[in-house]
Amino acid sequence: MSQRPAYITGIGSYSPGDPVPFEKIEHVLGKLTGVSQKLARRIERLNGVLKEMLGVEYSHYAIDPDTGQSNESNVSMCEKSARQALKQARIEPRNVELIVYAGILYDMMCPPSSVLVQDALGIPYCAEMSIHSNCTAIYKALQVAADAIRLGRYNNALVVTSQMSSAFLRAPYFNQKAVTVEQVILRWFLSDGAGALVLSADPGTELNLKVTETYLESVGLGIKPSMRMVAGALNSNFLEVYEKGLHHLEQDISTVSELAPKLFKQGFNTMLEKTGLNVRDITCFFANIPTKHMMDLLVNGLRKDHDFPELKFYTKLAHRGYPGAPAVVIALDDYIKEVGTRPGDRLVSFVTESSKWMHAGFILDAC
């Protein structure tokens, strides 16, 4: 098999519903009325301070505001973003050779989301696979698809990612007697969204970003998971799971605050070393970080460590919330529409996933 370049020739993204102001998030997700009085008072106090710390002004949810029910699925959001990307790449859905789906929460356990996206797009035949991960999922999918094209296995690939955080943030989902404050905080910055990338062996006519390098590493040996939802094969007694609140998504915020800056710095420096990337060649850094407080710590740390205060970064956190894996695709799509690229621009992203401490990144060069 021959070695050849891989290009991103199409990009699409989707944020469902109208923007929801931070102050209206509880109205859309539903107020937690069954928690203890102590936790209720704490939630009320947090309401007043979290907006500035999280940096979220608006979020998007796949929820009908009148009924409070979900009005989208992971697959429907993927389809909408995929059709945008395919149109830009000038590829008919029926000609897609490979689909790679990336995400943490599937619409159903079986069949996999990749074949459901295939069905939604009306693709009669293609290869497919699904990658199960959170923030790093899209980076893993990009590497798999780009490598498959470089090796000559496929001439094009559709990478799709989605996250419906609202499915496990809506008030009816919780056993409110078992809710913790850490689980509640997630309701104020996680959001819904989807993104899609079309990769091709040949340069595009409208969009042409060469996938110069991708980077993956897992460094969580000996560290307990810091973001988890433990309902699954090991906890499949549904009554017990609900009673204990094991289906709640939770994040160990204190551990994340302690480890994320250190591991992010180490991971990014390792990426620089292994890829040969010079920070001064970066046109824009896509900060795939879920809160403003953490973003300020990490990005300012990069600027200081590399003595490069002019390092420009871009995020849509303030106006989209944080939809996990799709966040970087949404930001990249908006950046291209709002700012645009010129030949020679270098777009770089790096992320640390706290679930079990994995790093991922990419280097894209505009042609």
C-alpha positions in Angstrom: 0.0 0.0 0.0 1.3 3.5 -0.9 1.9 6.4 1.4 0.1 9.5 0.3 -1.4 12.7 1.9 -4.8 12.9 3.6 -6.8 16.1 3.4 -9.8 17.4 5.2 -12.0 18.6 2.2 -15.3 19.1 4.0 -16.5 20.1 7.5 -19.9 20.4 9.1 -21.3 21.0 12.5 -24.6 21.1 14.3 -25.8 22.7 17.6 -29.5 21.8 18.2 -32.2 24.2 19.2 -32.0 27.9 20.0 -29.2 29.2 22.3 -30.1 28.8 25.9 -28.9 31.5 28.2 -27.0 30.3 31.3 -29.7 31.6 33.5 -32.3 29.4 31.7 -30.4 26.2 31.8 -32.3 24.8 34.8 -35.5 25.8 33.1 -34.7 23.6 30.0 -33.1 20.7 31.8 -35.6 20.8 34.7 -35.0 21.9 38.2 -33.8 19.3 40.7 -36.6 19.6 43.3 -36.1 16.2 45.1 -32.6 16.9 46.4 -31.9 17.5 50.1 -32.4 21.0 51.5 -28.6 21.3 52.1 -27.8 20.5 48.4 -30.6 22.7 47.2 -29.1 25.7 49.1 -25.7 24.8 47.7 -27.0 24.7 44.2 -28.6 28.1 44.7 -25.3 29.6 45.8 -23.4 28.0 42.9 -25.8 29.5 40.4 -24.4 32.9 41.3 -20.7 32.1 40.8 -20.4 29.3 38.2 -21.2 31.5 35.1 -18.0 33.4 35.3 -15.9 30.4 36.3 -17.2 28.2 33.6 -17.3 30.8 31.0 -20.6 29.6 29.4 -23.1 32.3 28.3 -25.3 30.0 26.1 -25.7 26.3 25.6 -27.5 24.1 23.1 -29.7 21.1 23.9 -31.6 18.6 21.8 -34.7 19.2 23.9 -38.2 20.5 22.9 -38.7 23.6 25.1 -42.4 23.0 25.3 -42.4 19.3 26.2 -39.0 18.9 27.8 -38.5 15.8 25.7 -35.5 15.0 23.4 -36.2 16.0 19.8 -32.9 14.8 18.3 -30.7 11.8 18.5 -26.9 11.3 18.1 -27.6 9.9 14.7 -29.9 12.7 13.5 -27.3 15.3 14.6 -24.5 13.4 12.9 -26.6 13.2 9.7 -27.1 17.0 9.6 -23.4 17.8 10.1 -22.4 15.0 7.7 -24.5 16.4 4.9 -22.9 19.8 5.3 -19.4 18.3 5.2 -20.2 16.1 2.2 -21.6 19.0 0.3 -18.5 21.1 0.9 -16.3 18.2 -0.2 -18.5 17.6 -3.3 -18.9 13.9 -2.5 -22.3 12.2 -2.8 -23.2 10.1 0.3 -23.4 7.0 -1.9 -19.7 7.4 -2.7 -18.5 7.4 0.9 -16.0 4.5 1.4 -15.5 4.6 5.2 -17.5 5.9 8.1 -15.8 6.3 11.5 -18.2 7.3 14.3 -16.6 8.8 17.5 -18.5 9.4 20.8 -19.1 8.3 24.4 -22.9 7.9 24.5 -24.6 5.9 21.8 -28.3 6.0 20.9 -28.5 2.3 21.7 -26.1 -0.5 22.7 -26.6 -2.3 19.5 -26.3 -1.8 16.5 -23.4 0.6 16.5 -23.9 4.2 15.6 -21.7 4.0 12.5 -24.2 1.8 10.7 -27.1 3.9 11.8 -25.4 7.0 10.3 -24.8 5.0 7.2 -28.5 4.2 7.0 -29.6 7.8 7.7 -27.4 9.0 4.8 -28.6 6.3 2.4 -25.2 4.8 1.8 -25.7 1.3 0.3 -22.2 0.0 0.9 -19.2 1.2 2.9 -16.7 0.1 5.6 -17.5 1.4 9.1 -16.3 1.4 12.7 -17.2 3.1 16.0 -14.8 4.5 18.5 -15.9 4.7 22.2 -14.3 7.6 24.0 -15.1 11.0 25.3 -13.1 14.2 24.5 -10.4 12.3 22.6 -12.8 10.3 20.5 -12.7 12.7 17.4 -8.9 12.8 17.4 -8.8 9.0 17.5 -11.3 8.8 14.6 -9.3 11.4 12.6 -6.1 9.4 13.0 -7.7 6.1 12.0 -9.4 7.7 8.9 -6.3 9.6 7.9 -4.0 6.6 8.2 -6.4 4.4 6.2 -6.3 7.0 3.4 -2.5 7.4 3.6 -2.1 3.6 3.3 -4.3 3.6 0.2 -7.0 1.4 1.8 -9.7 4.0 1.0 -9.9 7.1 -1.1 -12.2 9.0 1.2 -13.7 8.8 4.7 -16.5 10.4 6.7 -15.7 11.0 10.3 -18.7 11.8 12.5 -19.0 12.6 16.2 -21.9 13.6 18.5 -22.9 14.0 22.1 -26.3 14.3 23.7 -25.3 15.3 27.2 -28.9 16.4 27.8 -29.9 12.7 27.9 -28.3 12.3 31.3 -28.6 15.9 32.5 -32.4 16.2 32.4 -34.1 16.3 35.8 -36.2 13.1 35.2 -33.0 11.1 34.6 -31.6 11.5 38.1 -32.4 9.6 41.3 -32.4 13.0 43.1 -31.9 11.4 46.5 -28.5 10.1 45.3 -27.3 13.3 43.5 -24.0 14.9 44.5 -22.9 18.5 43.9 -20.2 17.3 41.5 -22.8 15.7 39.3 -25.0 18.8 39.4 -22.1 21.1 38.3 -21.9 19.2 35.0 -25.4 20.4 34.1 -24.1 24.0 33.7 -21.4 23.4 31.1 -22.1 20.2 29.2 -24.2 20.6 26.1 -25.3 18.8 22.9 -23.8 18.9 19.4 -22.3 17.1 16.5 -19.6 17.5 13.9 -18.3 15.8 10.7 -15.2 15.8 8.7 -14.7 14.4 5.2 -11.2 13.2 4.5 -9.9 12.6 0.9 -6.8 11.4 -0.8 -7.1 14.3 -3.3 -7.1 18.0 -2.3 -10.4 19.7 -2.1 -11.6 22.7 -4.2 -13.3 24.7 -1.5 -11.6 23.4 1.7 -8.1 21.9 1.7 -6.5 21.1 5.1 -3.7 18.6 5.0 -3.7 16.3 8.0 0.0 16.7 8.8 0.1 14.9 12.1 -2.1 13.3 14.7 -1.1 12.4 18.2 -2.5 10.0 20.8 -1.2 8.8 24.2 -2.7 7.3 27.4 -1.0 8.2 30.7 -3.5 7.1 33.4 -1.7 4.0 34.7 -2.4 3.8 38.4 -4.7 6.8 38.4 -8.4 6.2 39.2 -10.9 7.4 36.6 -11.7 11.0 37.1 -14.8 11.1 35.0 -17.1 8.1 34.8 -20.5 6.6 34.6 -20.3 3.1 36.0 -23.6 1.6 34.9 -22.8 -1.2 32.5 -22.0 -4.9 32.3 -20.5 -4.8 35.9 -23.5 -2.9 37.2 -26.5 -4.2 35.3 -29.1 -4.6 38.0 -31.1 -1.6 36.9 -33.1 -1.2 40.1 -29.9 -1.2 42.2 -28.1 1.1 39.7 -30.9 3.6 40.0 -31.2 3.4 43.8 -27.4 4.0 44.2 -27.3 6.6 41.4 -24.7 4.6 39.5 -26.1 5.9 36.2 -25.2 9.4 37.1 -22.3 10.9 35.2 -19.7 12.2 37.7 -16.4 14.0 37.6 -13.9 14.2 40.4 -13.5 18.0 40.2 -10.8 18.3 42.8 -8.6 15.6 41.2 -9.2 17.2 37.7 -8.2 20.6 39.1 -5.0 19.1 40.5 -3.9 16.8 37.7 -5.2 18.5 34.5 -2.7 21.4 34.4 0.3 19.2 35.1 -0.7 16.4 32.7 -1.9 18.8 30.0 1.5 20.5 30.1 3.4 17.2 30.0 1.3 15.8 27.2 1.5 18.9 25.0 5.3 19.0 25.4 5.5 15.4 24.5 3.4 16.1 21.4 5.8 18.9 20.5 8.8 16.6 20.9 7.4 13.7 18.9 5.9 15.7 16.1 8.6 18.4 15.8 6.0 21.1 16.2 7.2 24.6 16.9 4.7 26.7 18.8 5.7 29.8 16.9 4.5 28.1 13.7 0.9 27.8 15.1 -1.6 30.2 13.4 -4.3 29.2 15.8 -4.6 26.8 18.8 -8.0 25.2 19.3 -8.4 25.0 23.0 -10.6 22.0 23.6 -11.1 22.6 27.3 -14.5 22.4 29.0 -14.4 25.5 31.4 -13.0 29.0 31.2 -11.2 28.7 34.5 -9.3 25.6 33.3 -8.7 27.1 29.9 -7.1 30.2 31.3 -4.8 28.1 33.5 -3.7 25.8 30.6 -3.5 28.3 27.7 -1.7 30.9 29.8 0.6 28.2 31.0 1.5 27.3 27.4 2.2 30.9 26.6 4.5 31.3 29.6 6.3 27.9 29.2 7.1 28.6 25.6 7.7 32.3 26.0 5.2 33.0 23.3 2.5 35.4 24.6 1.1 36.0 21.1 -0.1 32.4 20.8 -3.7 32.7 19.5 -6.4 30.3 20.6 -10.0 29.8 19.6 -13.0 28.2 21.4 -16.8 28.3 21.1 -17.3 27.5 24.8 -19.1 30.7 25.6 -21.8 30.3 23.0 -22.1 26.5 22.6 -21.3 25.1 26.0 -19.1 22.0 26.0 -20.4 19.1 23.8 -17.4 16.8 24.4 -15.8 15.3 21.3 -17.7 17.5 18.8 -16.4 20.7 20.5 -13.3 20.9 18.4 -15.1 20.2 15.1 -17.7 22.9 15.9 -14.9 25.4 16.8 -12.9 24.5 13.6 -16.0 24.9 11.4 -16.9 28.3 12.9 -13.3 29.5 12.7 -13.1 28.6 9.0 -16.4 30.5 8.4 -15.6 33.5 10.6 -11.8 33.9 10.0 -10.9 31.7 7.1 -7.5 30.2 6.3 -4.7 31.1 4.0 -2.1 28.7 2.5 0.6 28.1 5.1 -1.7 28.5 8.1 -1.1 25.9 10.8 -4.1 24.9 12.9 -3.3 22.9 16.0 -5.4 21.3 18.7 -4.7 19.3 21.9 -6.9 17.8 24.5 -6.7 16.0 27.8 -9.5 13.5 28.6 -9.9 13.1 32.4 -11.9 9.9 32.2 -8.7 7.8 32.5 -6.2 10.6 31.5 -5.6 10.3 27.7 -4.1 13.0 25.5 -4.8 13.7 21.8 -3.9 16.3 19.2 -3.6 17.1 15.6 -1.7 19.4 13.2 -3.5 20.7 10.1 -1.8 22.7 7.4 -3.9 24.9 5.0 -2.9 24.4 1.4 
